[in-house]
């Protein structure tokens, strides 16, 4: 260590803040440099005088001043705490909104996946397991084979050609094929509100088909058809008042396609 380097370590040395190795370097230099040793003695003396004067000569703070200081500190702490809670509340609200929006987006995405899978399975025209039945025979045939009831809606001018069990993604589903001027396929599967489908029918498109989806409690219906957009919209007039309750599974609409009326 030289005299210039001592300049940067003098104050920490006098305050006792140096580590043992650095303090040894300072003391070795002071032992070999009388000028620096004298300066350190003067600085130490001045520092002791200042500390003693501060300790002995400064009068204690008045109680009123102490109270004002403590009150100011408490007010400042309270303001910081309130500001912190405001920031946390705003962040929590933003997180909640993001979670809700994300949940709705996820359920809508799930519906599109189910629409896509239903359209692809309908297009394959897989063999039916029961052929040319009445609607009541189909409902009875599915009894006990699935964990959800299968109540068929009645389509005017369309006749059930047969049925079988298929998977729509990971859900076992009843599949009913309808014959008419334009063939249609109806999927019926259980869903605990995972898929974004409500009681009012909604129309989606996938792989060249229109898919009309609606819900009856925990059971989802998806009708796959190649009717054009206008004809599909004809499936969705405003709900009509009815004096008698509709059969289970029947959506609140006139389900007769416009193409089947011609």
N, C-alpha and C positions, 0 to 999 in steps of 0.2 A: 504494500500500500504506500502511496505517496501523499504529499500534502493536499493536492487537488482532490484526490479520492476521499480524503478525510472530510472535505466540505460536505459531501453528499450523505455521509453517515454520522455526522456529529450529533445532530438532534436525536436520531434514534438511539445513539449510544448513550447520551445523557439521560434519555427516558427509559433506558433499560429494555429496549425493544429488539436488540440485535440477537441473533442466534449465537451460540457459543463460538462457532468458527469465525464469524465476522467480528465478534467482540475481541477475540484473540488477535486478529489482524490489526485492529485499531490499537490495542494496548502494546503490541510489538512496535508499531510505528511511533507511538508516544514515548516509548522507552528510548528510541534512537533519535528523536527529534525534539529538542528542548523548546523550540518555538511553538510547535503544535501542542506540547504538553502544557506550556504556560497558558496558551489560548483556551485549552480545555478547562484548566483550573478557573480562569476568569468566567467562562460561560457557566460552569457549574455553580460558582458563587452567586452570579446574577440570578440564575434560575432558582436557587434556594431562597434568595431574598424575595423574589416575586411570589413564590409559593407561600412563604411565611406571611407576607403582607396580605395576600389574598385570604389566607386562612384566619389570621388574627384581626385584621383591620376591617374586613367587610362586615357591615351590620347585617343581621338576619332580615330576610324579607318580611314586610308587614303581613299579618294574617289576611287582611283584605286583599292584598295583591296575590297571595297564594290562592285564595278562593277564586278570584277572577281568572287566574291562570288555569286552575283545575276545571272551572266551568267552561272556559274556552276549549280546553282539551277535550272535555266530554262532548261539547257541541260538535266539534270537528269530527270526533269519532262517530257520533250519531249520524252526521251528514254523510260520512264515508260509508257507513253501514247501509243507510237508506239508498244511496247511489248504487251500492253493490247489489242490493235486493232488486232494484229496478232493472239493472243489467241482467241479473239472473232470471228475473221474471220474463223480460223480453226474449232472452235466449230460450227459456222454456217454452214460451208461446210459439216462437219460431220453429222449435223442434217439433212441437205438437202438430202444427200446421203441416210441416213437412212429412211427418209420420202419417197423418190422415190422408194427405194427397197421395203419398206413396202407396198407401193401402188401397185406395180407390184405383190407382193406376195398375197395381198388381192384379186386382180382381178383374178389371177390364181386360188386361192382357191374358189372364186365365180363360176368360170367355172366348177370346179370339182363338186360343189354342184348342178349346173344345169344339168350336165351330169348324176349324180346319180339320180336326180329326174326324168329326162326324161326316163332313163332306167327302173326305177321302174314302171312308169305309162304305158310305152309300154308293160311291162311284164304282166300287169293286163288284157290286151285285153278287155278293156271296150267297151260296145256297141257303134256302130257308129250311127251318126245322119243322115247321107246321104250315100246311098249305091250304088255301081256299077255306079258311075258317070264318065263322061269324065273330063279331067283335067280342061277344061274351065268351066264346071258346078261347080266344086269345088271352083275355084277362085271366081265365081259369087256368090256362096252360102255364102262364108265368107264375101262378101262385106257388109259393114255396121255393122257387128257383132264384129269387132275388130278395134282397133285404128291404126293398121298398115296394109299395103297391104300384100296380100298372093299371091305371084307369084310362081307357082310350077316349079321346075326343071324337065326336062324330063329324066327319067331313062329307058334305053334300056332294053327290055325283062322283065320289071316289070310294072304291071298295078295297078293303084289306085283302091283299093277295097272299099274305103269309107273314110269319114272324120267326125270329131266332134271337139268341143272346149274343151280344157283341160287347167289346170293350170300347168305351170312349175315353181315351187316355187311360187312366188307372181305375176307372169306375165301371163295374159291370152294368150293362144297359140292356133294356129291351129294345129290339129293333123291329118295327112293323113297316112293311112295304105296301104302298097303296097303288092300285092300278087305276088308270083313267086316261083321258087324252094326254096327260103328262104324268109320268110316274113320280111319286114322292116317297121319301123315307122319313119315318118318325123315330127318334131316339128318346128313351125315357130312362133317367138314371137318378139315383139319390145324391143329394148334395146338401151339406150343412152350411150353406151360404158362402162357400168358397168361391163359386163362380158368380160374376156380377150379372145376375139375371133377376128381374123383378116379375111381379104378377102381370104387368102390362107387357105384351109382346114387343120384342125389339128385333130388328132385321139387321143381319150382318152378311157379309159375302166372303166366300172362300172357294178357290179352285173352280171358278165358273158357276158356282151354285149360290143361291140365296139361302140363308139359314135363319129361320124365324124361331126365336127362343122366348120361353116364358116359364114361370115357376108356379107351382101349387104347393105351398108349404116347403118341405124339404125334398121335393121331387121336381126335377127340371125336365122340360120338354123341348126338343129341338127338331124342327121340321126342315128337312133338306129338300129343295126343289130347284128345278131349272126354269121356273116361271120368270119372266122378265121383271124388271124393277116395278113397272106400272102395275102388273098383276099382283106382285107381292104387296104393294101398297094397298091394293084392293082388299087384302086380308086384314087390314088394320083400320076399319072405320071406327068412329067413336062408339064406345060401348052402348048397347041398346038396353033400355029398361026391360026387365023381365019379371013376370008375375010369379014364375016358378024358379026355384034354384037350378042352376046349370049342373049337369053331371060332373062328378069329380074329374079333374084334369082338363076340363074344357076351358080354353082361354076366353077372356071377356071380349070377344070379337066375333064377327061373322066369318067363319073359317072357310067359306066356299070360295076357292080361287076364281078370279074373273075368267081365266082361260077355260075352266071347266064348265062355265055357264053358256059357252057359245055353241 
